[in-house]
Amino acid sequence: MDDVAEQTTLREKAYESFTHHLLARDVRPGQFISQRRLVEMTGLPLGAIREAIPRLEAEGLIKTVPQRGLQVAHIDINLIREAFQFRILLEKEAVANFTRNASNDAITAMLKDHREIAELAKSGNGSPELDARAQAVDWGMHDAFIDALGNSIISNAYRVNSIKMRLINQERFRIAGHVKSVMAEHLAIIEAIQRRDVDEAVERLVAHIRSARDRALAV
């Protein structure tokens, strides 16, 4: 049993290490990569890499190309459309639930974070640090909606899609230069949540996600 547990742990580490390097841009969308290179990158044994590959393939993060090897997920129009459509399906229910059930303190804290960033962006104090903070707050809001559902199946599916969304952001749309508009869209959502207006919160969220999708497709 100890050997089985150790192998499971190594497989999980291999998966987590690959996704970490993917988001860190150590490997790029569309890139071909060998199992040997994955061993070097992760520092984990070949067996763990081979056991992690089926999961990565099932999640659409890599694919096996005959006679060429492993290819990292390629960012194309179909991936963008499907990833954003999946977001809308999950987040509509999530934001409706959050609007009904989130505590006043949680909503107030979310508003405070967004308003601080919006004010800094409005005053012209843009910087890489502000961009990074805005991106973290952006992802944090969406994650909070999903986490509030308390559904592990949805959370796991959303996590995989979130990896793809982050890749799309890196390749197609970065928040730098768009902090004011993104924060304005977020504030419209959160203010609807504060009023406990479910329909408006959902409408504003869908408009925000579609706006991000359209920006990514336009690149």
C-alpha positions in Angstrom: 0.0 0.0 0.0 2.9 2.4 0.7 4.3 1.8 -2.8 0.9 2.5 -4.3 0.5 5.7 -2.3 4.0 6.9 -3.2 3.3 6.3 -6.9 0.1 8.2 -6.7 1.9 11.1 -5.0 4.6 11.1 -7.7 1.9 11.1 -10.4 0.2 14.1 -8.7 3.5 15.9 -8.4 4.2 15.3 -12.1 0.8 16.7 -13.0 1.1 19.7 -10.7 4.7 20.4 -11.9 3.8 20.4 -15.5 0.9 22.8 -15.0 3.1 25.0 -13.0 5.7 25.2 -15.7 3.0 25.7 -18.3 1.6 28.7 -16.5 5.1 30.0 -15.9 5.6 29.9 -19.7 8.5 27.4 -19.4 6.7 25.5 -22.0 4.5 27.2 -24.6 1.2 26.4 -26.2 1.7 24.4 -29.4 5.2 23.4 -28.4 6.3 19.8 -28.8 8.0 18.3 -25.8 9.5 14.9 -25.1 9.0 12.7 -22.0 12.8 13.1 -21.3 12.4 16.9 -21.3 9.5 16.6 -18.9 11.7 14.4 -16.6 14.4 17.1 -16.7 11.9 19.9 -16.1 10.0 18.3 -13.2 12.9 16.4 -11.6 10.5 13.4 -11.3 11.0 9.8 -12.6 9.9 8.7 -16.1 7.2 6.4 -14.6 5.5 9.3 -12.9 5.6 11.4 -16.1 4.1 8.5 -18.1 1.3 8.0 -15.5 0.4 11.7 -15.6 0.2 12.0 -19.4 -3.3 10.3 -19.7 -4.7 12.8 -17.3 -3.1 15.7 -19.1 -4.5 14.3 -22.4 -8.0 13.8 -21.0 -8.0 17.4 -19.8 -6.8 18.7 -23.2 -3.6 20.2 -21.9 -1.4 18.0 -24.1 -2.0 15.6 -27.0 0.0 12.8 -28.6 0.7 13.5 -32.3 1.7 10.4 -34.2 5.4 10.2 -35.1 6.0 13.6 -33.4 5.3 13.1 -29.8 3.6 15.2 -27.1 2.3 18.7 -28.0 1.2 21.3 -25.5 -2.4 22.5 -26.0 -2.5 25.0 -28.9 -4.4 28.2 -28.4 -6.8 28.5 -31.4 -10.2 29.9 -32.1 -12.0 26.7 -31.1 -10.2 26.5 -27.8 -11.0 30.1 -27.0 -14.7 29.8 -27.9 -15.1 26.5 -26.0 -13.3 27.7 -22.9 -15.3 30.9 -22.7 -18.6 29.1 -23.3 -17.8 26.7 -20.5 -17.0 29.6 -18.2 -20.4 31.2 -18.9 -22.2 27.9 -18.2 -20.5 27.5 -14.8 -20.3 31.1 -13.7 -23.9 32.0 -14.3 -25.0 29.5 -11.7 -22.1 30.5 -9.4 -22.7 34.2 -9.5 -26.5 33.7 -8.9 -25.7 31.6 -5.9 -23.1 34.1 -4.6 -25.6 36.9 -5.0 -28.1 35.1 -2.9 -25.8 33.7 -0.2 -22.5 35.6 0.1 -22.0 37.5 3.4 -22.2 41.2 3.4 -18.6 41.3 4.7 -17.3 39.2 1.8 -19.1 41.5 -0.7 -17.8 44.6 1.0 -14.2 43.2 0.9 -14.5 42.4 -2.8 -15.8 45.9 -3.5 -13.0 47.5 -1.5 -10.3 45.6 -3.4 -11.7 46.5 -6.8 -12.4 50.2 -5.9 -8.8 50.6 -4.7 -7.4 49.3 -8.0 -9.9 51.2 -10.1 -8.9 54.5 -8.3 -5.2 53.8 -8.8 -5.7 53.1 -12.5 -7.9 56.1 -12.9 -5.2 58.4 -11.4 -2.7 57.2 -14.0 -0.6 55.3 -11.5 -0.2 52.3 -13.8 2.7 49.9 -13.2 3.5 46.2 -13.6 2.8 45.8 -9.9 -0.7 47.3 -10.3 -1.3 45.0 -13.4 -0.3 42.0 -11.3 -2.5 43.0 -8.4 -5.4 43.6 -10.8 -5.0 40.2 -12.4 -4.9 38.5 -9.1 -8.1 40.3 -7.9 -9.7 39.5 -11.3 -9.1 35.7 -11.0 -9.9 35.9 -7.3 -13.4 37.2 -7.9 -14.3 34.5 -10.4 -12.7 31.8 -8.2 -14.7 33.1 -5.2 -18.0 32.6 -7.2 -17.1 29.0 -8.0 -15.8 28.1 -4.6 -19.0 29.4 -2.9 -20.9 26.6 -4.7 -19.2 24.1 -2.5 -19.2 21.5 -5.3 -16.0 19.6 -5.9 -17.0 18.3 -9.3 -17.6 21.8 -10.6 -14.5 23.2 -8.9 -12.3 20.6 -10.5 -13.8 21.1 -13.9 -13.5 24.9 -13.5 -9.8 24.5 -12.4 -8.9 22.7 -15.6 -10.7 25.3 -17.7 -9.0 28.0 -15.6 -5.6 26.7 -16.7 -6.7 27.1 -20.3 -8.1 30.6 -19.6 -4.8 31.7 -18.1 -3.0 30.4 -21.2 -5.4 32.3 -23.4 -4.8 35.4 -21.3 -1.0 35.0 -21.7 -1.1 34.5 -25.4 -4.1 36.7 -26.5 -5.1 39.2 -23.8 -3.2 40.6 -20.9 -4.8 42.9 -18.4 -2.0 45.5 -18.8 -3.5 48.6 -20.5 -7.1 47.4 -19.7 -7.2 47.6 -15.9 -9.7 50.5 -15.9 -12.2 48.8 -18.2 -11.9 45.3 -16.5 -12.3 46.8 -13.0 -15.4 48.8 -14.3 -16.9 45.6 -15.6 -16.2 43.8 -12.3 -17.6 46.7 -10.2 -20.8 46.6 -12.1 -21.1 42.9 -11.3 -20.2 43.3 -7.6 -22.5 46.3 -7.1 -25.4 44.2 -8.5 -24.4 41.5 -6.1 -24.5 44.0 -3.2 -28.0 44.9 -4.2 -28.9 41.2 -4.2 -30.1 41.6 -7.8 -29.5 38.1 -9.2 -30.7 38.8 -12.7 -28.5 41.9 -13.1 -25.5 40.2 -11.6 -25.8 37.3 -14.1 -26.4 39.7 -17.0 -23.3 41.8 -16.1 -21.2 38.7 -15.6 -22.1 37.2 -19.0 -21.4 40.5 -20.7 -18.0 40.7 -18.9 -17.0 37.2 -20.0 -18.2 37.8 -23.6 -16.2 41.0 -23.7 -13.1 39.2 -22.7 -13.8 36.5 -25.2 -14.2 39.0 -28.0 -11.0 40.7 -27.1 -9.2 37.4 -27.2 -10.7 36.4 -30.6 -9.8 39.8 -32.0 -6.1 39.4 -31.5 
